[in-house]
Amino acid sequence: MLMILFLTTLAQADDQTFRAPSYFTPVFLALLVGGAFIWLVAAVLGFSRARVFGSSTRWFALSTACLIVYHLQLLVLGFGVAQRDNNFVLGIGAFFNLFVALGGVCAIIGFVRLTDPRP
Protein backbone atom coordinates (compact mmCIF):
# COMPACT_ATOMS: atom_id res chain seq x y z
CA MET A 1 0.00 0.00 0.00
CA LEU A 2 2.82 2.35 0.88
CA MET A 3 4.51 1.61 -2.44
CA ILE A 4 1.33 2.50 -4.35
CA LEU A 5 1.12 5.78 -2.44
CA PHE A 6 4.78 6.50 -3.23
CA LEU A 7 4.33 5.77 -6.94
CA THR A 8 1.15 7.87 -7.10
CA THR A 9 2.98 10.76 -5.50
CA LEU A 10 5.85 10.24 -7.92
CA ALA A 11 3.50 10.35 -10.90
CA GLN A 12 2.05 13.66 -9.69
CA ALA A 13 5.46 15.22 -9.07
CA ASP A 14 5.31 17.23 -12.30
CA ASP A 15 2.35 19.22 -10.96
CA GLN A 16 4.01 20.22 -7.70
CA THR A 17 7.21 21.99 -6.77
CA PHE A 18 9.25 20.25 -4.10
CA ARG A 19 12.66 21.18 -2.83
CA ALA A 20 14.58 18.44 -1.08
CA PRO A 21 16.81 19.42 1.85
CA SER A 22 20.43 19.99 0.89
CA TYR A 23 21.63 17.06 3.01
CA PHE A 24 19.22 14.52 1.48
CA THR A 25 21.27 13.38 -1.52
CA PRO A 26 24.64 12.90 0.22
CA VAL A 27 23.09 11.17 3.23
CA PHE A 28 20.92 8.92 1.05
CA LEU A 29 23.81 7.93 -1.23
CA ALA A 30 26.21 7.39 1.67
CA LEU A 31 23.76 5.11 3.46
CA LEU A 32 22.92 3.26 0.25
CA VAL A 33 26.54 2.63 -0.72
CA GLY A 34 27.57 1.94 2.88
CA GLY A 35 24.73 -0.54 3.35
CA ALA A 36 25.54 -2.35 0.11
CA PHE A 37 29.22 -2.56 1.10
CA ILE A 38 28.43 -3.89 4.57
CA TRP A 39 26.07 -6.53 3.12
CA LEU A 40 28.80 -7.47 0.64
CA VAL A 41 31.28 -8.00 3.47
CA ALA A 42 28.69 -10.07 5.35
CA ALA A 43 28.05 -12.22 2.26
CA VAL A 44 31.76 -12.84 1.68
CA LEU A 45 32.31 -13.76 5.32
CA GLY A 46 29.23 -15.99 5.31
CA PHE A 47 30.17 -17.92 2.20
CA SER A 48 33.80 -18.27 3.28
CA ARG A 49 32.80 -19.71 6.67
CA ALA A 50 29.96 -21.90 5.42
CA ARG A 51 32.22 -24.94 5.05
CA VAL A 52 33.25 -24.79 8.67
CA PHE A 53 29.97 -23.84 10.34
CA GLY A 54 27.50 -25.82 8.23
CA SER A 55 24.54 -25.20 5.99
CA SER A 56 22.85 -22.63 8.21
CA THR A 57 25.69 -20.19 7.54
CA ARG A 58 25.21 -20.71 3.81
CA TRP A 59 21.53 -19.75 4.11
CA PHE A 60 22.44 -16.59 6.04
CA ALA A 61 24.98 -15.76 3.32
CA LEU A 62 22.26 -16.22 0.67
CA SER A 63 20.09 -13.86 2.69
CA THR A 64 22.81 -11.21 2.60
CA ALA A 65 23.24 -11.73 -1.15
CA CYS A 66 19.51 -11.07 -1.59
CA LEU A 67 19.91 -7.78 0.26
CA ILE A 68 22.80 -6.80 -2.00
CA VAL A 69 20.51 -7.33 -5.00
CA TYR A 70 17.87 -5.25 -3.18
CA HIS A 71 20.35 -2.37 -2.92
CA LEU A 72 21.18 -2.68 -6.62
CA GLN A 73 17.47 -2.72 -7.43
CA LEU A 74 17.04 0.52 -5.46
CA LEU A 75 19.80 2.07 -7.55
CA VAL A 76 18.10 0.97 -10.77
CA LEU A 77 14.80 2.36 -9.49
CA GLY A 78 16.48 5.69 -8.81
CA PHE A 79 17.90 5.67 -12.33
CA GLY A 80 14.40 5.20 -13.72
CA VAL A 81 13.08 8.07 -11.62
CA ALA A 82 15.92 10.30 -12.82
CA GLN A 83 15.10 9.42 -16.44
CA ARG A 84 11.37 10.09 -15.76
CA ASP A 85 10.45 6.76 -17.33
CA ASN A 86 7.25 5.77 -15.50
CA ASN A 87 6.93 2.40 -17.26
CA PHE A 88 10.43 1.46 -16.17
CA VAL A 89 9.85 2.65 -12.61
CA LEU A 90 6.58 0.74 -12.31
CA GLY A 91 8.17 -2.39 -13.80
CA ILE A 92 10.99 -2.31 -11.26
CA GLY A 93 8.70 -1.12 -8.46
CA ALA A 94 6.38 -4.10 -8.89
CA PHE A 95 9.18 -6.44 -7.77
CA PHE A 96 10.81 -4.00 -5.36
CA ASN A 97 10.38 -6.08 -2.20
CA LEU A 98 10.97 -9.46 -3.87
CA PHE A 99 14.58 -9.76 -2.74
CA VAL A 100 13.78 -8.61 0.78
CA ALA A 101 11.18 -11.38 0.97
CA LEU A 102 13.61 -13.94 -0.46
CA GLY A 103 16.25 -12.78 2.01
CA GLY A 104 13.77 -13.27 4.83
CA VAL A 105 12.95 -16.78 3.65
CA CYS A 106 16.67 -17.62 3.47
CA ALA A 107 17.19 -16.27 6.99
CA ILE A 108 14.28 -18.34 8.30
CA ILE A 109 15.69 -21.48 6.71
CA GLY A 110 19.08 -20.60 8.21
CA PHE A 111 17.57 -20.31 11.68
CA VAL A 112 15.72 -23.60 11.28
CA ARG A 113 18.90 -25.37 10.21
CA LEU A 114 20.81 -23.69 13.01
CA THR A 115 18.69 -25.45 15.61
CA ASP A 116 19.17 -28.89 14.03
CA PRO A 117 22.05 -30.78 15.63
CA ARG A 118 24.92 -31.65 13.31
CA PRO A 119 25.42 -35.36 12.61
Contacts in CASP RR format, 6 or more apart in sequence:
PFRMAT RR
TARGET T0000
AUTHOR 0000-0000-0000
METHOD contacts of the structure
MODEL  1
MLMILFLTTLAQADDQTFRAPSYFTPVFLALLVGGAFIWLVAAVLGFSRA
RVFGSSTRWFALSTACLIVYHLQLLVLGFGVAQRDNNFVLGIGAFFNLFV
ALGGVCAIIGFVRLTDPRP
3 93 0 8 1.000
3 96 0 8 1.000
3 97 0 8 1.000
7 89 0 8 1.000
7 90 0 8 1.000
7 93 0 8 1.000
10 81 0 8 1.000
10 86 0 8 1.000
10 89 0 8 1.000
11 86 0 8 1.000
32 71 0 8 1.000
32 74 0 8 1.000
32 75 0 8 1.000
35 71 0 8 1.000
36 68 0 8 1.000
36 71 0 8 1.000
36 72 0 8 1.000
39 64 0 8 1.000
39 67 0 8 1.000
39 68 0 8 1.000
39 71 0 8 1.000
40 64 0 8 1.000
40 68 0 8 1.000
42 61 0 8 1.000
42 64 0 8 1.000
43 61 0 8 1.000
43 64 0 8 1.000
43 65 0 8 1.000
43 68 0 8 1.000
45 61 0 8 1.000
46 57 0 8 1.000
46 58 0 8 1.000
46 60 0 8 1.000
46 61 0 8 1.000
46 64 0 8 1.000
47 58 0 8 1.000
47 61 0 8 1.000
49 57 0 8 1.000
50 57 0 8 1.000
50 58 0 8 1.000
50 61 0 8 1.000
54 113 0 8 1.000
54 118 0 8 1.000
55 110 0 8 1.000
55 113 0 8 1.000
56 110 0 8 1.000
56 111 0 8 1.000
56 113 0 8 1.000
56 114 0 8 1.000
59 106 0 8 1.000
59 107 0 8 1.000
59 109 0 8 1.000
59 110 0 8 1.000
59 113 0 8 1.000
60 106 0 8 1.000
60 107 0 8 1.000
60 110 0 8 1.000
62 103 0 8 1.000
62 106 0 8 1.000
63 103 0 8 1.000
63 104 0 8 1.000
63 106 0 8 1.000
63 107 0 8 1.000
63 110 0 8 1.000
66 99 0 8 1.000
66 100 0 8 1.000
66 102 0 8 1.000
66 103 0 8 1.000
66 104 0 8 1.000
66 106 0 8 1.000
67 99 0 8 1.000
67 100 0 8 1.000
67 103 0 8 1.000
69 99 0 8 1.000
70 99 0 8 1.000
70 100 0 8 1.000
73 92 0 8 1.000
73 95 0 8 1.000
73 96 0 8 1.000
73 99 0 8 1.000
74 96 0 8 1.000
76 92 0 8 1.000
77 89 0 8 1.000
77 92 0 8 1.000
77 93 0 8 1.000
77 96 0 8 1.000
78 89 0 8 1.000
80 88 0 8 1.000
80 89 0 8 1.000
80 92 0 8 1.000
81 89 0 8 1.000
END
